[in-house]
């Protein structure tokens, strides 16, 4: 089937949920990538943001007795970045693509901002989970998790920040997001060569930059509205407003940081630890910006005891 001129895979799941990925997903080659891709579903989420429900991509966890984990990917990414970590956190691990990112719909609500992302995420939580969760945010997903926890503290049982944004400045391309520079900037970011360079910088061990990893990192670019959504979010200024608010967090927080992070550096790990009263910091050695991809076992080994304290 083709939608908006693009071939789309349809897999059938229980009512109100279908999996929709670009046809190139058939080219995934690593077992963890294939396994998670087959579990991606799309739910119609009712929000105050639009008259129509917003199709939202997610992976469902089991309704176990433990607090569910909700995994949130980073900037210009998708829930596929949790392909190696999520299976180690079963059965209560969920993942969701933020509004305007990943495989969630970009067309029904094109005016993207952290505020809209937060409202959409809360609507997803209310409709699909509706009990306190532990948010696991990677990079910009960490900033989104912090913003959510500050606004809805009764919803968040705990936070896990994976090399999180929050203190760091927002996307550097913000000043470029006026025509025609906005199209040039997004074309630059779409370039396979540029994306490969970013991936190599994200990992300590460059051997992780495989064809499968590159496909996972770029598959969502094939979804309609990628450029427009990226421009809209970047123009919003991102999460630059969070720095002064981070000390207001009251929920238990686990900070996990790669010792060789070349994207955000390592100073912010200590800043989070100092700013959040109920926090602990775990360093992951020989690891870059993406511990959930480069050192998933060590990352899970830090998260599971933290979850045990919250149960």
C-alpha positions as CSV (number, residue, x, y, z in Angstrom):
1,X,0.0,0.0,0.0
2,X,1.2,3.6,-0.7
3,X,0.2,6.5,1.5
4,X,1.4,10.1,0.5
5,X,3.4,8.6,-2.3
6,X,5.3,6.3,0.1
7,X,5.1,2.6,0.6
8,X,4.1,1.6,4.1
9,X,4.1,-1.7,5.9
10,X,1.0,-2.6,7.8
11,X,0.9,-5.2,10.5
12,X,-2.3,-6.0,12.4
13,X,-2.5,-5.7,16.2
14,X,-5.5,-5.4,18.6
15,X,-8.1,-2.7,17.8
16,X,-6.9,0.9,17.8
17,X,-3.3,0.0,17.4
18,X,-1.4,-0.8,14.1
19,X,2.3,-0.8,13.3
20,X,3.4,1.5,10.5
21,X,7.0,1.8,9.4
22,X,8.5,2.8,6.1
23,X,9.1,-0.1,3.7
24,X,12.9,0.3,4.2
25,X,12.4,-1.4,7.6
26,X,12.5,-4.6,5.7
27,X,16.3,-3.9,5.2
28,X,17.0,-4.1,9.0
29,X,19.5,-6.8,9.6
30,X,20.4,-7.0,13.3
31,X,18.2,-9.2,15.5
32,X,17.4,-6.5,18.1
33,X,16.4,-4.0,15.4
34,X,14.2,-6.5,13.6
35,X,12.6,-7.6,16.9
36,X,11.7,-4.1,18.1
37,X,10.5,-2.9,14.6
38,X,8.0,-5.7,14.5
39,X,6.5,-4.5,17.8
40,X,6.0,-0.8,16.9
41,X,2.4,0.1,17.0
42,X,0.5,3.3,16.4
43,X,-2.3,4.4,18.6
44,X,-4.8,7.3,18.0
45,X,-4.2,9.6,20.9
46,X,-6.8,12.2,21.8
47,X,-5.2,15.5,22.9
48,X,-6.3,19.1,23.5
49,X,-3.9,20.0,20.7
50,X,-6.1,19.0,17.7
51,X,-9.6,18.1,16.9
52,X,-8.5,14.8,15.4
53,X,-6.6,12.1,17.4
54,X,-2.9,12.1,16.8
55,X,-1.4,8.8,15.5
56,X,1.4,8.0,17.9
57,X,4.1,5.3,17.6
58,X,4.9,3.2,20.6
59,X,6.0,-0.1,21.9
60,X,3.8,-1.6,24.7
61,X,5.0,-3.1,27.9
62,X,3.2,-5.6,30.1
63,X,0.8,-4.6,32.8
64,X,3.0,-6.0,35.6
65,X,3.1,-5.2,39.3
66,X,6.2,-3.0,39.0
67,X,6.0,0.7,37.9
68,X,6.1,0.8,34.1
69,X,9.1,2.4,32.4
70,X,8.5,4.8,29.6
71,X,11.5,5.2,27.3
72,X,11.8,8.5,25.4
73,X,14.2,8.9,22.5
74,X,16.3,12.0,21.7
75,X,16.3,14.8,19.1
76,X,15.7,13.7,15.5
77,X,15.5,10.1,16.6
78,X,13.0,7.3,17.1
79,X,12.1,4.6,19.6
80,X,14.3,2.3,17.6
81,X,17.3,3.7,19.5
82,X,16.1,1.6,22.5
83,X,16.3,-1.7,20.5
84,X,19.1,-3.0,22.6
85,X,18.0,-1.7,26.0
86,X,14.2,-2.3,26.0
87,X,14.5,-6.1,25.9
88,X,16.7,-6.0,29.0
89,X,14.0,-4.1,30.9
90,X,11.1,-6.4,30.1
91,X,8.3,-6.9,30.9
92,X,7.3,-3.4,32.1
93,X,9.2,-1.3,29.5
94,X,7.3,0.9,27.1
95,X,8.7,3.3,24.5
96,X,7.1,6.2,22.7
97,X,8.0,8.6,19.9
98,X,7.5,12.2,20.9
99,X,5.1,14.5,19.0
100,X,6.7,15.5,15.7
101,X,9.5,12.9,16.0
102,X,10.2,9.3,15.1
103,X,7.2,7.6,13.5
104,X,4.5,9.6,15.3
105,X,2.3,11.8,13.1
106,X,3.7,15.2,12.0
107,X,0.9,16.5,9.9
108,X,-2.1,16.9,12.3
109,X,-0.3,19.3,14.7
110,X,2.6,21.0,12.8
111,X,3.2,23.7,15.4
112,X,5.8,21.9,17.6
113,X,7.2,23.1,20.9
114,X,8.2,21.6,24.2
115,X,4.8,22.6,25.6
116,X,3.0,20.7,22.8
117,X,5.2,17.7,23.2
118,X,4.5,17.6,27.0
119,X,0.7,17.8,26.5
120,X,0.8,15.1,23.9
121,X,3.0,12.9,26.1
122,X,0.6,13.3,29.0
123,X,-2.3,12.4,26.8
124,X,-0.5,9.3,25.7
125,X,0.3,8.4,29.3
126,X,-3.3,8.9,30.4
127,X,-4.8,6.9,27.5
128,X,-2.4,4.0,27.4
129,X,-0.8,3.6,30.9
130,X,-2.7,5.7,33.5
131,X,-0.5,4.9,36.5
132,X,2.7,6.4,37.8
133,X,5.7,5.7,35.6
134,X,9.5,5.9,35.6
135,X,10.6,8.0,32.6
136,X,13.8,7.0,30.9
137,X,15.0,9.9,28.7
138,X,17.9,9.8,26.3
139,X,19.7,13.1,25.3
140,X,16.8,15.5,24.4
141,X,14.4,12.9,25.6
142,X,15.9,13.5,29.1
143,X,15.0,17.1,28.8
144,X,11.5,16.2,27.8
145,X,11.2,13.8,30.7
146,X,12.4,16.5,33.1
147,X,9.9,19.0,31.8
148,X,7.1,16.4,32.1
149,X,8.1,15.5,35.7
150,X,8.1,19.2,36.7
151,X,4.6,19.7,35.4
152,X,3.1,16.4,36.4
153,X,5.0,15.3,39.5
154,X,2.2,12.9,40.7
155,X,2.5,10.9,37.4
156,X,6.3,10.3,37.7
157,X,7.6,7.7,40.2
158,X,11.2,8.3,39.1
159,X,13.5,9.6,36.4
160,X,16.4,7.9,34.5
161,X,18.5,10.4,32.6
162,X,20.7,8.9,29.9
163,X,23.4,11.5,28.9
164,X,20.5,14.0,29.1
165,X,20.0,17.4,27.7
166,X,18.6,20.0,30.1
167,X,21.6,22.2,31.0
168,X,22.9,22.1,27.4
169,X,21.7,24.7,24.9
170,X,19.1,23.7,22.3
171,X,19.6,22.9,18.7
172,X,22.3,25.2,17.2
173,X,20.4,25.5,13.9
174,X,17.7,27.7,15.4
175,X,19.0,30.9,13.9
176,X,19.0,29.2,10.4
177,X,15.4,28.3,10.4
178,X,14.2,31.0,8.0
179,X,13.7,30.4,4.3
180,X,15.7,29.4,2.4
181,X,18.3,28.6,5.1
182,X,15.8,26.2,6.9
183,X,15.7,23.9,3.8
184,X,19.4,24.0,3.5
185,X,20.0,23.2,7.1
186,X,17.6,20.2,7.1
187,X,19.1,19.0,3.8
188,X,22.5,19.1,5.5
189,X,21.1,17.1,8.4
190,X,19.5,14.6,6.1
191,X,22.8,13.8,4.4
192,X,23.9,10.2,5.0
193,X,27.5,11.5,5.3
194,X,26.6,14.0,8.0
195,X,24.4,11.5,9.9
196,X,27.3,9.0,9.8
197,X,29.6,11.6,11.2
198,X,27.2,12.3,14.0
199,X,26.8,8.6,14.8
200,X,30.6,8.1,14.9
201,X,30.8,11.0,17.3
202,X,28.1,9.5,19.5
203,X,29.9,6.2,20.0
204,X,33.2,5.6,21.8
205,X,33.6,2.3,19.8
206,X,33.1,3.3,16.2
207,X,32.4,-0.4,15.3
208,X,28.9,0.2,16.4
209,X,28.3,2.4,13.4
210,X,27.0,-0.4,11.2
211,X,24.7,-0.2,8.2
212,X,21.9,-1.4,10.4
213,X,22.6,1.3,13.0
214,X,22.6,3.9,10.3
215,X,19.3,2.7,8.9
216,X,17.7,2.7,12.4
217,X,19.0,6.3,12.9
218,X,17.5,7.5,9.5
219,X,14.4,5.4,9.0
220,X,12.1,8.1,10.4
221,X,13.4,10.6,7.8
222,X,11.2,8.7,5.2
223,X,8.0,9.7,7.1
224,X,6.0,12.6,5.7
225,X,6.7,16.0,7.2
226,X,10.1,15.3,8.7
227,X,11.6,18.5,7.4
228,X,8.7,20.7,8.4
229,X,8.5,19.2,11.9
230,X,12.2,19.6,12.5
231,X,12.1,23.2,11.4
232,X,9.1,24.0,13.6
233,X,10.6,22.4,16.7
234,X,14.0,24.0,16.2
235,X,12.4,27.4,15.7
236,X,10.6,27.0,19.1
237,X,14.0,27.2,20.9
238,X,13.8,23.7,22.4
239,X,14.5,23.1,26.1
240,X,16.7,26.1,26.7
241,X,14.4,27.2,29.6
242,X,15.0,24.2,31.9
243,X,18.3,25.1,33.6
244,X,16.9,27.1,36.5
245,X,14.0,24.6,37.0
246,X,16.0,21.4,37.3
247,X,16.6,21.8,41.1
248,X,12.8,21.8,41.5
249,X,12.7,18.1,40.7
250,X,11.6,16.0,43.7
251,X,11.3,12.5,42.3
252,X,14.1,9.9,42.7
253,X,16.5,10.3,39.8
254,X,19.2,8.0,38.3
255,X,21.8,9.8,36.1
256,X,23.6,7.4,33.7
257,X,26.5,8.9,31.7
258,X,29.0,7.7,29.3
259,X,32.5,8.6,30.4
260,X,33.6,9.4,26.8
261,X,30.5,11.5,25.8
262,X,31.7,13.7,23.0
263,X,28.2,15.2,22.2
264,X,27.4,16.8,25.5
265,X,30.7,16.2,27.3
266,X,30.7,15.0,31.0
267,X,30.3,18.2,33.1
268,X,26.5,18.1,32.9
269,X,26.4,14.7,34.7
270,X,27.9,16.3,37.8
271,X,25.6,19.4,37.4
272,X,22.5,17.1,37.4
273,X,23.8,15.2,40.4
274,X,24.3,18.5,42.3
275,X,21.1,20.1,41.3
276,X,18.7,17.2,41.9
277,X,18.4,16.4,45.6
278,X,17.3,12.8,45.4
279,X,19.7,11.6,42.7
280,X,22.6,9.2,42.1
281,X,25.1,9.2,39.3
282,X,26.4,6.1,37.5
283,X,29.3,6.4,35.0
284,X,29.5,3.9,32.1
285,X,33.2,3.4,31.2
286,X,34.4,3.2,27.6
287,X,31.1,4.6,26.4
288,X,30.0,7.6,24.5
289,X,26.7,9.6,24.3
290,X,24.5,6.6,23.9
291,X,25.0,4.1,26.8
292,X,21.6,2.4,25.9
293,X,23.1,1.5,22.5
294,X,26.8,1.0,23.3
295,X,26.6,-0.5,26.7
296,X,23.0,-1.8,27.1
297,X,23.8,-4.5,29.7
298,X,25.6,-2.0,31.9
299,X,22.8,0.5,31.5
300,X,20.2,-2.1,32.4
301,X,22.3,-3.2,35.4
302,X,22.1,0.3,36.7
303,X,18.4,0.8,36.0
304,X,17.1,-2.5,37.5
305,X,18.3,-1.9,41.1
306,X,17.0,1.7,40.9
307,X,13.6,0.2,39.9
308,X,13.8,-2.2,42.8
309,X,14.0,0.7,45.2
310,X,10.8,2.2,43.8
311,X,8.7,-0.9,43.8
